[in-house]
Amino acid sequence: MKALVKLYLIIIGIFALIFALVNLTGILSVEDIKNYLEQIQHAPKITIFLVVMILLASDVFLSVPTIFIVTYSGHILGFKLGLISSVSGMLISGTIAYILCRWFGNKALKLLLKKEEEIDEVNSLFHKMGFSMLLIARALPMLPEATCCLSGMMRFNFIKFLLYYLLGTLPYAIVLTYLGSISSSDNLTPAISGIVGVYVLLYLLWYFKLRKIHE
């Protein structure tokens, strides 16, 4: 179990570093994304749809603020279009992470975990827990990206990966895009309360899952 947690922390740390560098260098800050989405809110729906999808798809490289983009997509596109664009973007991002780590993950795994027994432990645990890990991967920021990377590294079945990742992403996207769609610039309470509620619920599921495995 320690090896799996260690690997998760390393991968999350890498994504956190990317996020910090992207923001510090001014390549694409949270404020930039917010301003840009506000500027294009009166553009054709298809333009906004594609922008949202591309932003979320780039998450694996730029660590964009997913929860804000998903919620805001519901606000400017409406529930249905916001949901489709958000889920599509997140699935593309997760698939890219999976494929890249499946191709290059074996070498990276040996660099991150020096001991062969640690690699075997992680491989065994992840194949047992893959379903639930992907379902509750949205519990914390950067955890989804880390879980997608691990799925690729462990050569988790691709069809199962997509299915489980979709099952974990869909409820998250439904709640946030719906709350975004019923929120207004003057009343952000539904969106904020929903964001907090989603994170608390997913975190509790994640915590009890890890606790059960540890026991």
Buried (B, 14 or more C-beta within 10 A) or exposed (E): EEBBEBBBEBBBEBBBEBBEEBBEEEEBBBEEBBEEBEEBEEEEEEEBBBBBBEBBBBBBBBBBBBBBBBBBBBBBBBBEBBBBBBBBBBBBBBBBBBBBBBEEBEEBBEEBBEEEEBBEBBBEBBEEBBBBBBBBBBBBBBBBBBBBBBBBBBBBEBEEBBEBBBEBBBBBBBBBBBBBBEBEEEEBEBBEEBBEEBBEBBBEBBEEBBEEEEE
